[in-house]
Amino acid sequence: MPLGYQCQDCSYQGRKFKQGRCPACGSARIASKDDTEEEQKRGPLGLIVCIVLWAYLAFEIGKRLLL
Ligand SMILES: [Zn+2]
């Protein structure tokens, strides 16, 4: 289950922070946990997909130049 948001100052975690402030310490520095976790998962995979696509493109261009 996604945790939602986390306070950057006291690391309090909750699904919803009222008025964008931490209910524990009142800090406005709230980070969305879902986004950071998803970015970390997507990062390397997106890079691999990009490399594969470029390798395929280079392969196709090379094939046409040789034939
Ligand atoms: Zn806090």
N, CA, C, O and the ligand as a Tripos MOL2 file, in Angstrom:
@<TRIPOS>MOLECULE
protein
  269   267    68     0     0
PROTEIN
NO_CHARGES

@<TRIPOS>ATOM
      1 N           0.8440   -1.1990    0.0000 N.3       1 MET1
      2 CA          0.0000    0.0000    0.0000 C.3       1 MET1
      3 C           0.8770    1.2470    0.0000 C.2       1 MET1
      4 O           1.8600    1.3080    0.7390 O.2       1 MET1
      5 N           0.5420    2.2260   -0.8050 N.am      2 PRO2
      6 CA          1.3330    3.4620   -0.8140 C.3       2 PRO2
      7 C           1.1570    4.2500    0.4740 C.2       2 PRO2
      8 O           0.0590    4.3230    1.0270 O.2       2 PRO2
      9 N           2.2310    4.8290    0.9370 N.am      3 LEU3
     10 CA          2.2000    5.5690    2.1980 C.3       3 LEU3
     11 C           1.6930    6.9870    2.0160 C.2       3 LEU3
     12 O           1.2080    7.6050    2.9640 O.2       3 LEU3
     13 N           1.8020    7.5010    0.8110 N.am      4 GLY4
     14 CA          1.3100    8.8510    0.5490 C.3       4 GLY4
     15 C           2.3980    9.8850    0.6980 C.2       4 GLY4
     16 O           3.2050   10.0790   -0.2120 O.2       4 GLY4
     17 N           2.4290   10.5590    1.8490 N.am      5 TYR5
     18 CA          3.3570   11.6710    2.0160 C.3       5 TYR5
     19 C           4.2360   11.4940    3.2430 C.2       5 TYR5
     20 O           3.8660   10.8300    4.2120 O.2       5 TYR5
     21 N           5.4120   12.1080    3.1710 N.am      6 GLN6
     22 CA          6.3400   12.0460    4.2930 C.3       6 GLN6
     23 C           6.8900   13.4380    4.5780 C.2       6 GLN6
     24 O           7.2320   14.1850    3.6620 O.2       6 GLN6
     25 N           6.9700   13.7770    5.8760 N.am      7 CYS7
     26 CA          7.5390   15.0540    6.2930 C.3       7 CYS7
     27 C           9.0550   14.9870    6.1790 C.2       7 CYS7
     28 O           9.6740   14.0140    6.6100 O.2       7 CYS7
     29 N           9.6550   16.0320    5.5930 N.am      8 GLN8
     30 CA         11.1070   16.0570    5.3980 C.3       8 GLN8
     31 C          11.8320   16.3920    6.7000 C.2       8 GLN8
     32 O          13.0170   16.0940    6.8480 O.2       8 GLN8
     33 N          11.1280   17.0060    7.6350 N.am      9 ASP9
     34 CA         11.7820   17.4540    8.8680 C.3       9 ASP9
     35 C          11.7530   16.3950    9.9760 C.2       9 ASP9
     36 O          12.7630   16.1690   10.6420 O.2       9 ASP9
     37 N          10.5880   15.7410   10.1760 N.am     10 CYS10
     38 CA         10.5010   14.7690   11.2740 C.3      10 CYS10
     39 C          10.2060   13.3610   10.7670 C.2      10 CYS10
     40 O          10.0240   12.4390   11.5620 O.2      10 CYS10
     41 N          10.1590   13.1940    9.4480 N.am     11 SER11
     42 CA          9.9110   11.9150    8.7840 C.3      11 SER11
     43 C           8.5850   11.2740    9.1950 C.2      11 SER11
     44 O           8.4440   10.0520    9.1730 O.2      11 SER11
     45 N           7.6290   12.1000    9.5640 N.am     12 TYR12
     46 CA          6.2810   11.6230    9.8320 C.3      12 TYR12
     47 C           5.6360   11.2070    8.5100 C.2      12 TYR12
     48 O           5.7570   11.9090    7.5070 O.2      12 TYR12
     49 N           4.9490   10.0590    8.5150 N.am     13 GLN13
     50 CA          4.3210    9.5700    7.2950 C.3      13 GLN13
     51 C           2.8220    9.5200    7.4470 C.2      13 GLN13
     52 O           2.3040    9.1310    8.4940 O.2      13 GLN13
     53 N           2.1240    9.9150    6.3980 N.am     14 GLY14
     54 CA          0.6700    9.8760    6.4230 C.3      14 GLY14
     55 C           0.0860    9.8810    5.0350 C.2      14 GLY14
     56 O           0.7620   10.2160    4.0620 O.2      14 GLY14
     57 N          -1.1700    9.5090    4.9480 N.am     15 ARG15
     58 CA         -1.8230    9.4910    3.6380 C.3      15 ARG15
     59 C          -2.1810   10.8990    3.1790 C.2      15 ARG15
     60 O          -2.0900   11.2190    1.9940 O.2      15 ARG15
     61 N          -2.5850   11.7310    4.1220 N.am     16 LYS16
     62 CA         -2.9700   13.1050    3.7740 C.3      16 LYS16
     63 C          -2.4710   14.0680    4.8380 C.2      16 LYS16
     64 O          -2.6240   13.8280    6.0350 O.2      16 LYS16
     65 N          -1.8750   15.1520    4.3860 N.am     17 PHE17
     66 CA         -1.4440   16.1970    5.3070 C.3      17 PHE17
     67 C          -2.3740   17.3810    5.0980 C.2      17 PHE17
     68 O          -2.4450   17.9500    4.0090 O.2      17 PHE17
     69 N          -3.0750   17.7360    6.1430 N.am     18 LYS18
     70 CA         -4.0420   18.8380    6.0190 C.3      18 LYS18
     71 C          -3.3310   20.1490    5.7530 C.2      18 LYS18
     72 O          -2.3630   20.5000    6.4280 O.2      18 LYS18
     73 N          -3.8340   20.8770    4.7440 N.am     19 GLN19
     74 CA         -3.2980   22.1870    4.3490 C.3      19 GLN19
     75 C          -1.8120   22.1210    4.0140 C.2      19 GLN19
     76 O          -1.0920   23.1100    4.1500 O.2      19 GLN19
     77 N          -1.3620   20.9540    3.5770 N.am     20 GLY20
     78 CA          0.0250   20.8010    3.1400 C.3      20 GLY20
     79 C           1.0380   20.9400    4.2500 C.2      20 GLY20
     80 O           2.2030   21.2440    3.9930 O.2      20 GLY20
     81 N           0.6050   20.7180    5.5040 N.am     21 ARG21
     82 CA          1.5430   20.8460    6.6280 C.3      21 ARG21
     83 C           1.5450   19.5690    7.4680 C.2      21 ARG21
     84 O           0.5310   18.8840    7.6080 O.2      21 ARG21
     85 N           2.7180   19.2780    8.0170 N.am     22 CYS22
     86 CA          2.8700   18.0770    8.8340 C.3      22 CYS22
     87 C           2.0710   18.2230   10.1310 C.2      22 CYS22
     88 O           2.2390   19.2170   10.8380 O.2      22 CYS22
     89 N           1.2030   17.2560   10.4620 N.am     23 PRO23
     90 CA          0.4270   17.3520   11.6990 C.3      23 PRO23
     91 C           1.2820   17.1340   12.9460 C.2      23 PRO23
     92 O           0.8630   17.4860   14.0490 O.2      23 PRO23
     93 N           2.4580   16.5660   12.7860 N.am     24 ALA24
     94 CA          3.3220   16.2860   13.9320 C.3      24 ALA24
     95 C           4.1680   17.4920   14.3250 C.2      24 ALA24
     96 O           4.2660   17.8220   15.5070 O.2      24 ALA24
     97 N           4.7910   18.1640   13.3230 N.am     25 CYS25
     98 CA          5.7030   19.2600   13.6530 C.3      25 CYS25
     99 C           5.3140   20.5690   12.9690 C.2      25 CYS25
    100 O           5.9130   21.6080   13.2440 O.2      25 CYS25
    101 N           4.3060   20.5300   12.0710 N.am     26 GLY26
    102 CA          3.8310   21.7580   11.4400 C.3      26 GLY26
    103 C           4.6880   22.2120   10.2810 C.2      26 GLY26
    104 O           4.5140   23.3250    9.7850 O.2      26 GLY26
    105 N           5.6110   21.3730    9.8380 N.am     27 SER27
    106 CA          6.4910   21.7610    8.7420 C.3      27 SER27
    107 C           5.7550   21.7220    7.4080 C.2      27 SER27
    108 O           4.8450   20.9150    7.2150 O.2      27 SER27
    109 N           6.1480   22.5860    6.5010 N.am     28 ALA28
    110 CA          5.5360   22.6300    5.1690 C.3      28 ALA28
    111 C           6.3540   21.8380    4.1620 C.2      28 ALA28
    112 O           5.9920   21.7540    2.9880 O.2      28 ALA28
    113 N           7.4450   21.2640    4.6160 N.am     29 ARG29
    114 CA          8.2990   20.4930    3.7050 C.3      29 ARG29
    115 C           7.7790   19.0600    3.6180 C.2      29 ARG29
    116 O           8.2380   18.1660    4.3280 O.2      29 ARG29
    117 N           6.8170   18.8720    2.7330 N.am     30 ILE30
    118 CA          6.1930   17.5670    2.5730 C.3      30 ILE30
    119 C           6.6380   16.9670    1.2410 C.2      30 ILE30
    120 O           6.6300   17.6440    0.2120 O.2      30 ILE30
    121 N           7.0190   15.7110    1.2700 N.am     31 ALA31
    122 CA          7.4090   15.0210    0.0460 C.3      31 ALA31
    123 C           6.4390   13.8810   -0.2160 C.2      31 ALA31
    124 O           6.0330   13.1580    0.6940 O.2      31 ALA31
    125 N           6.0800   13.7400   -1.4840 N.am     32 SER32
    126 CA          5.2080   12.6260   -1.8580 C.3      32 SER32
    127 C           6.0480   11.3630   -1.9960 C.2      32 SER32
    128 O           6.9630   11.3010   -2.8170 O.2      32 SER32
    129 N           5.7320   10.3730   -1.1980 N.am     33 LYS33
    130 CA          6.5360    9.1470   -1.2020 C.3      33 LYS33
    131 C           6.3380    8.3480   -2.4870 C.2      33 LYS33
    132 O           7.2720    7.7270   -2.9940 O.2      33 LYS33
    133 N           5.1280    8.3700   -3.0000 N.am     34 ASP34
    134 CA          4.8160    7.5880   -4.2000 C.3      34 ASP34
    135 C           5.6800    8.0230   -5.3800 C.2      34 ASP34
    136 O           6.1980    7.1930   -6.1270 O.2      34 ASP34
    137 N           5.8260    9.3340   -5.5330 N.am     35 ASP35
    138 CA          6.5620    9.8540   -6.6730 C.3      35 ASP35
    139 C           8.0360    9.4550   -6.6270 C.2      35 ASP35
    140 O           8.6020    9.0270   -7.6330 O.2      35 ASP35
    141 N           8.6490    9.5970   -5.4580 N.am     36 THR36
    142 CA         10.0780    9.3020   -5.3600 C.3      36 THR36
    143 C          10.3400    7.8210   -5.6020 C.2      36 THR36
    144 O          11.3030    7.4540   -6.2740 O.2      36 THR36
    145 N           9.4670    6.9670   -5.0430 N.am     37 GLU37
    146 CA          9.6530    5.5220   -5.2360 C.3      37 GLU37
    147 C           9.4460    5.1390   -6.6900 C.2      37 GLU37
    148 O          10.1640    4.2950   -7.2270 O.2      37 GLU37
    149 N           8.4640    5.7590   -7.3230 N.am     38 GLU38
    150 CA          8.1860    5.4350   -8.7230 C.3      38 GLU38
    151 C           9.3110    5.9220   -9.6250 C.2      38 GLU38
    152 O           9.6620    5.2600  -10.6020 O.2      38 GLU38
    153 N           9.8700    7.0690   -9.3000 N.am     39 GLU39
    154 CA         10.9580    7.6040  -10.1070 C.3      39 GLU39
    155 C          12.1910    6.7090  -10.0120 C.2      39 GLU39
    156 O          12.8940    6.4960  -11.0000 O.2      39 GLU39
    157 N          12.4400    6.1970   -8.8280 N.am     40 GLN40
    158 CA         13.5950    5.3170   -8.6380 C.3      40 GLN40
    159 C          13.4270    4.0200   -9.4140 C.2      40 GLN40
    160 O          14.3990    3.4720   -9.9330 O.2      40 GLN40
    161 N          12.1940    3.5290   -9.4920 N.am     41 LYS41
    162 CA         11.9430    2.2930  -10.2380 C.3      41 LYS41
    163 C          12.0190    2.5480  -11.7390 C.2      41 LYS41
    164 O          12.5570    1.7400  -12.4970 O.2      41 LYS41
    165 N          11.4710    3.6840  -12.1480 N.am     42 ARG42
    166 CA         11.3770    3.9830  -13.5770 C.3      42 ARG42
    167 C          12.7240    4.3920  -14.1470 C.2      42 ARG42
    168 O          12.9990    4.1330  -15.3180 O.2      42 ARG42
    169 N          13.5710    5.0280  -13.3380 N.am     43 GLY43
    170 CA         14.8480    5.5620  -13.7990 C.3      43 GLY43
    171 C          15.6970    4.5950  -14.5980 C.2      43 GLY43
    172 O          15.9180    4.8330  -15.7850 O.2      43 GLY43
    173 N          16.1890    3.5030  -13.9990 N.am     44 PRO44
    174 CA         17.0780    2.5920  -14.7130 C.3      44 PRO44
    175 C          16.3950    1.9030  -15.8870 C.2      44 PRO44
    176 O          17.0160    1.6870  -16.9280 O.2      44 PRO44
    177 N          15.1290    1.5590  -15.7280 N.am     45 LEU45
    178 CA         14.3930    0.8670  -16.7930 C.3      45 LEU45
    179 C          14.2490    1.7690  -18.0070 C.2      45 LEU45
    180 O          14.4110    1.3160  -19.1400 O.2      45 LEU45
    181 N          13.9470    3.0420  -17.7790 N.am     46 GLY46
    182 CA         13.8210    3.9890  -18.8830 C.3      46 GLY46
    183 C          15.1310    4.1420  -19.6260 C.2      46 GLY46
    184 O          15.1410    4.2730  -20.8500 O.2      46 GLY46
    185 N          16.2320    4.1280  -18.9020 N.am     47 LEU47
    186 CA         17.5580    4.2460  -19.5130 C.3      47 LEU47
    187 C          17.8640    3.0300  -20.3820 C.2      47 LEU47
    188 O          18.4070    3.1680  -21.4780 O.2      47 LEU47
    189 N          17.5150    1.8380  -19.8950 N.am     48 ILE48
    190 CA         17.7510    0.5970  -20.6480 C.3      48 ILE48
    191 C          16.9260    0.6030  -21.9300 C.2      48 ILE48
    192 O          17.4250    0.2550  -23.0010 O.2      48 ILE48
    193 N          15.6540    1.0030  -21.8150 N.am     49 VAL49
    194 CA         14.7780    1.0720  -22.9900 C.3      49 VAL49
    195 C          15.3520    2.0400  -24.0120 C.2      49 VAL49
    196 O          15.3230    1.7730  -25.2130 O.2      49 VAL49
    197 N          15.8700    3.1590  -23.5380 N.am     50 CYS50
    198 CA         16.4620    4.1730  -24.4140 C.3      50 CYS50
    199 C          17.6900    3.6110  -25.1330 C.2      50 CYS50
    200 O          17.8550    3.8230  -26.3340 O.2      50 CYS50
    201 N          18.5400    2.9040  -24.4130 N.am     51 ILE51
    202 CA         19.7520    2.3170  -25.0000 C.3      51 ILE51
    203 C          19.3790    1.2640  -26.0380 C.2      51 ILE51
    204 O          19.9720    1.2120  -27.1160 O.2      51 ILE51
    205 N          18.3950    0.4250  -25.7150 N.am     52 VAL52
    206 CA         17.9490   -0.6320  -26.6410 C.3      52 VAL52
    207 C          17.4030   -0.0110  -27.9240 C.2      52 VAL52
    208 O          17.6900   -0.4920  -29.0200 O.2      52 VAL52
    209 N          16.6250    1.0480  -27.7890 N.am     53 LEU53
    210 CA         16.0510    1.7140  -28.9550 C.3      53 LEU53
    211 C          17.1410    2.3250  -29.8340 C.2      53 LEU53
    212 O          17.0820    2.2370  -31.0610 O.2      53 LEU53
    213 N          18.1270    2.9390  -29.2010 N.am     54 TRP54
    214 CA         19.2320    3.5420  -29.9660 C.3      54 TRP54
    215 C          20.0840    2.4720  -30.6290 C.2      54 TRP54
    216 O          20.5470    2.6580  -31.7540 O.2      54 TRP54
    217 N          20.2970    1.3420  -29.9370 N.am     55 ALA55
    218 CA         21.0660    0.2410  -30.5020 C.3      55 ALA55
    219 C          20.3420   -0.3400  -31.7150 C.2      55 ALA55
    220 O          20.9680   -0.6720  -32.7220 O.2      55 ALA55
    221 N          19.0190   -0.4600  -31.6090 N.am     56 TYR56
    222 CA         18.2100   -0.9750  -32.7190 C.3      56 TYR56
    223 C          18.2790   -0.0240  -33.9080 C.2      56 TYR56
    224 O          18.4000   -0.4490  -35.0570 O.2      56 TYR56
    225 N          18.2020    1.2640  -33.6120 N.am     57 LEU57
    226 CA         18.2660    2.2820  -34.6740 C.3      57 LEU57
    227 C          19.6310    2.2280  -35.3720 C.2      57 LEU57
    228 O          19.7060    2.2760  -36.6000 O.2      57 LEU57
    229 N          20.6910    2.1280  -34.5950 N.am     58 ALA58
    230 CA         22.0390    2.0470  -35.1460 C.3      58 ALA58
    231 C          22.1980    0.7730  -35.9730 C.2      58 ALA58
    232 O          22.8480    0.7880  -37.0180 O.2      58 ALA58
    233 N          21.6080   -0.3220  -35.5110 N.am     59 PHE59
    234 CA         21.6550   -1.5980  -36.2220 C.3      59 PHE59
    235 C          20.9480   -1.4840  -37.5670 C.2      59 PHE59
    236 O          21.4550   -1.9630  -38.5810 O.2      59 PHE59
    237 N          19.7820   -0.8520  -37.5770 N.am     60 GLU60
    238 CA         19.0010   -0.6920  -38.8150 C.3      60 GLU60
    239 C          19.7360    0.2050  -39.8140 C.2      60 GLU60
    240 O          19.7550   -0.0720  -41.0140 O.2      60 GLU60
    241 N          20.3370    1.2760  -39.3090 N.am     61 ILE61
    242 CA         21.0860    2.1990  -40.1930 C.3      61 ILE61
    243 C          22.3170    1.4760  -40.7680 C.2      61 ILE61
    244 O          22.6210    1.5880  -41.9560 O.2      61 ILE61
    245 N          23.0110    0.7370  -39.8990 N.am     62 GLY62
    246 CA         24.1940   -0.0140  -40.3290 C.3      62 GLY62
    247 C          23.8460   -1.0430  -41.3750 C.2      62 GLY62
    248 O          24.6030   -1.2430  -42.3250 O.2      62 GLY62
    249 N          22.7100   -1.7010  -41.2170 N.am     63 LYS63
    250 CA         22.2620   -2.7250  -42.1520 C.3      63 LYS63
    251 C          22.0020   -2.1190  -43.5250 C.2      63 LYS63
    252 O          22.3640   -2.7010  -44.5470 O.2      63 LYS63
    253 N          21.3760   -0.9520  -43.5420 N.am     64 ARG64
    254 CA         21.0570   -0.2960  -44.8130 C.3      64 ARG64
    255 C          22.3060    0.2280  -45.5140 C.2      64 ARG64
    256 O          22.3700    0.2490  -46.7430 O.2      64 ARG64
    257 N          23.2930    0.6510  -44.7340 N.am     65 LEU65
    258 CA         24.5280    1.1570  -45.3120 C.3      65 LEU65
    259 C          25.3290    0.0230  -45.9420 C.2      65 LEU65
    260 O          25.9870    0.2110  -46.9640 O.2      65 LEU65
    261 N          25.2670   -1.1630  -45.3210 N.am     66 LEU66
    262 CA         26.0440   -2.2990  -45.8080 C.3      66 LEU66
    263 C          25.4050   -2.9270  -47.0400 C.2      66 LEU66
    264 O          26.1160   -3.3990  -47.9280 O.2      66 LEU66
    265 N          24.0840   -2.9420  -47.1090 N.am     67 LEU67
    266 CA         23.4060   -3.6090  -48.2270 C.3      67 LEU67
    267 C          23.2490   -2.7050  -49.4590 C.2      67 LEU67
    268 O          22.6980   -3.1320  -50.4730 O.2      67 LEU67
    269 ZN          6.9760   16.8100   10.5610 Zn       68 ZN68
@<TRIPOS>BOND
     1     1     2 1
     2     2     3 1
     3     3     4 2
     4     3     5 am
     5     5     6 1
     6     6     7 1
     7     7     8 2
     8     7     9 am
     9     9    10 1
    10    10    11 1
    11    11    12 2
    12    11    13 am
    13    13    14 1
    14    14    15 1
    15    15    16 2
    16    15    17 am
    17    17    18 1
    18    18    19 1
    19    19    20 2
    20    19    21 am
    21    21    22 1
    22    22    23 1
    23    23    24 2
    24    23    25 am
    25    25    26 1
    26    26    27 1
    27    27    28 2
    28    27    29 am
    29    29    30 1
    30    30    31 1
    31    31    32 2
    32    31    33 am
    33    33    34 1
    34    34    35 1
    35    35    36 2
    36    35    37 am
    37    37    38 1
    38    38    39 1
    39    39    40 2
    40    39    41 am
    41    41    42 1
    42    42    43 1
    43    43    44 2
    44    43    45 am
    45    45    46 1
    46    46    47 1
    47    47    48 2
    48    47    49 am
    49    49    50 1
    50    50    51 1
    51    51    52 2
    52    51    53 am
    53    53    54 1
    54    54    55 1
    55    55    56 2
    56    55    57 am
    57    57    58 1
    58    58    59 1
    59    59    60 2
    60    59    61 am
    61    61    62 1
    62    62    63 1
    63    63    64 2
    64    63    65 am
    65    65    66 1
    66    66    67 1
    67    67    68 2
    68    67    69 am
    69    69    70 1
    70    70    71 1
    71    71    72 2
    72    71    73 am
    73    73    74 1
    74    74    75 1
    75    75    76 2
    76    75    77 am
    77    77    78 1
    78    78    79 1
    79    79    80 2
    80    79    81 am
    81    81    82 1
    82    82    83 1
    83    83    84 2
    84    83    85 am
    85    85    86 1
    86    86    87 1
    87    87    88 2
    88    87    89 am
    89    89    90 1
    90    90    91 1
    91    91    92 2
    92    91    93 am
    93    93    94 1
    94    94    95 1
    95    95    96 2
    96    95    97 am
    97    97    98 1
    98    98    99 1
    99    99   100 2
   100    99   101 am
   101   101   102 1
   102   102   103 1
   103   103   104 2
   104   103   105 am
   105   105   106 1
   106   106   107 1
   107   107   108 2
   108   107   109 am
   109   109   110 1
   110   110   111 1
   111   111   112 2
   112   111   113 am
   113   113   114 1
   114   114   115 1
   115   115   116 2
   116   115   117 am
   117   117   118 1
   118   118   119 1
   119   119   120 2
   120   119   121 am
   121   121   122 1
   122   122   123 1
   123   123   124 2
   124   123   125 am
   125   125   126 1
   126   126   127 1
   127   127   128 2
   128   127   129 am
   129   129   130 1
   130   130   131 1
   131   131   132 2
   132   131   133 am
   133   133   134 1
   134   134   135 1
   135   135   136 2
   136   135   137 am
   137   137   138 1
   138   138   139 1
   139   139   140 2
   140   139   141 am
   141   141   142 1
   142   142   143 1
   143   143   144 2
   144   143   145 am
   145   145   146 1
   146   146   147 1
   147   147   148 2
   148   147   149 am
   149   149   150 1
   150   150   151 1
   151   151   152 2
   152   151   153 am
   153   153   154 1
   154   154   155 1
   155   155   156 2
   156   155   157 am
   157   157   158 1
   158   158   159 1
   159   159   160 2
   160   159   161 am
   161   161   162 1
   162   162   163 1
   163   163   164 2
   164   163   165 am
   165   165   166 1
   166   166   167 1
   167   167   168 2
   168   167   169 am
   169   169   170 1
   170   170   171 1
   171   171   172 2
   172   171   173 am
   173   173   174 1
   174   174   175 1
   175   175   176 2
   176   175   177 am
   177   177   178 1
   178   178   179 1
   179   179   180 2
   180   179   181 am
   181   181   182 1
   182   182   183 1
   183   183   184 2
   184   183   185 am
   185   185   186 1
   186   186   187 1
   187   187   188 2
   188   187   189 am
   189   189   190 1
   190   190   191 1
   191   191   192 2
   192   191   193 am
   193   193   194 1
   194   194   195 1
   195   195   196 2
   196   195   197 am
   197   197   198 1
   198   198   199 1
   199   199   200 2
   200   199   201 am
   201   201   202 1
   202   202   203 1
   203   203   204 2
   204   203   205 am
   205   205   206 1
   206   206   207 1
   207   207   208 2
   208   207   209 am
   209   209   210 1
   210   210   211 1
   211   211   212 2
   212   211   213 am
   213   213   214 1
   214   214   215 1
   215   215   216 2
   216   215   217 am
   217   217   218 1
   218   218   219 1
   219   219   220 2
   220   219   221 am
   221   221   222 1
   222   222   223 1
   223   223   224 2
   224   223   225 am
   225   225   226 1
   226   226   227 1
   227   227   228 2
   228   227   229 am
   229   229   230 1
   230   230   231 1
   231   231   232 2
   232   231   233 am
   233   233   234 1
   234   234   235 1
   235   235   236 2
   236   235   237 am
   237   237   238 1
   238   238   239 1
   239   239   240 2
   240   239   241 am
   241   241   242 1
   242   242   243 1
   243   243   244 2
   244   243   245 am
   245   245   246 1
   246   246   247 1
   247   247   248 2
   248   247   249 am
   249   249   250 1
   250   250   251 1
   251   251   252 2
   252   251   253 am
   253   253   254 1
   254   254   255 1
   255   255   256 2
   256   255   257 am
   257   257   258 1
   258   258   259 1
   259   259   260 2
   260   259   261 am
   261   261   262 1
   262   262   263 1
   263   263   264 2
   264   263   265 am
   265   265   266 1
   266   266   267 1
   267   267   268 2
@<TRIPOS>SUBSTRUCTURE
     1 MET1         2 RESIDUE 1 A MET
     2 PRO2         6 RESIDUE 1 A PRO
     3 LEU3        10 RESIDUE 1 A LEU
     4 GLY4        14 RESIDUE 1 A GLY
     5 TYR5        18 RESIDUE 1 A TYR
     6 GLN6        22 RESIDUE 1 A GLN
     7 CYS7        26 RESIDUE 1 A CYS
     8 GLN8        30 RESIDUE 1 A GLN
     9 ASP9        34 RESIDUE 1 A ASP
    10 CYS10       38 RESIDUE 1 A CYS
    11 SER11       42 RESIDUE 1 A SER
    12 TYR12       46 RESIDUE 1 A TYR
    13 GLN13       50 RESIDUE 1 A GLN
    14 GLY14       54 RESIDUE 1 A GLY
    15 ARG15       58 RESIDUE 1 A ARG
    16 LYS16       62 RESIDUE 1 A LYS
    17 PHE17       66 RESIDUE 1 A PHE
    18 LYS18       70 RESIDUE 1 A LYS
    19 GLN19       74 RESIDUE 1 A GLN
    20 GLY20       78 RESIDUE 1 A GLY
    21 ARG21       82 RESIDUE 1 A ARG
    22 CYS22       86 RESIDUE 1 A CYS
    23 PRO23       90 RESIDUE 1 A PRO
    24 ALA24       94 RESIDUE 1 A ALA
    25 CYS25       98 RESIDUE 1 A CYS
    26 GLY26      102 RESIDUE 1 A GLY
    27 SER27      106 RESIDUE 1 A SER
    28 ALA28      110 RESIDUE 1 A ALA
    29 ARG29      114 RESIDUE 1 A ARG
    30 ILE30      118 RESIDUE 1 A ILE
    31 ALA31      122 RESIDUE 1 A ALA
    32 SER32      126 RESIDUE 1 A SER
    33 LYS33      130 RESIDUE 1 A LYS
    34 ASP34      134 RESIDUE 1 A ASP
    35 ASP35      138 RESIDUE 1 A ASP
    36 THR36      142 RESIDUE 1 A THR
    37 GLU37      146 RESIDUE 1 A GLU
    38 GLU38      150 RESIDUE 1 A GLU
    39 GLU39      154 RESIDUE 1 A GLU
    40 GLN40      158 RESIDUE 1 A GLN
    41 LYS41      162 RESIDUE 1 A LYS
    42 ARG42      166 RESIDUE 1 A ARG
    43 GLY43      170 RESIDUE 1 A GLY
    44 PRO44      174 RESIDUE 1 A PRO
    45 LEU45      178 RESIDUE 1 A LEU
    46 GLY46      182 RESIDUE 1 A GLY
    47 LEU47      186 RESIDUE 1 A LEU
    48 ILE48      190 RESIDUE 1 A ILE
    49 VAL49      194 RESIDUE 1 A VAL
    50 CYS50      198 RESIDUE 1 A CYS
    51 ILE51      202 RESIDUE 1 A ILE
    52 VAL52      206 RESIDUE 1 A VAL
    53 LEU53      210 RESIDUE 1 A LEU
    54 TRP54      214 RESIDUE 1 A TRP
    55 ALA55      218 RESIDUE 1 A ALA
    56 TYR56      222 RESIDUE 1 A TYR
    57 LEU57      226 RESIDUE 1 A LEU
    58 ALA58      230 RESIDUE 1 A ALA
    59 PHE59      234 RESIDUE 1 A PHE
    60 GLU60      238 RESIDUE 1 A GLU
    61 ILE61      242 RESIDUE 1 A ILE
    62 GLY62      246 RESIDUE 1 A GLY
    63 LYS63      250 RESIDUE 1 A LYS
    64 ARG64      254 RESIDUE 1 A ARG
    65 LEU65      258 RESIDUE 1 A LEU
    66 LEU66      262 RESIDUE 1 A LEU
    67 LEU67      266 RESIDUE 1 A LEU
    68 ZN68       269 GROUP 0 **** ****
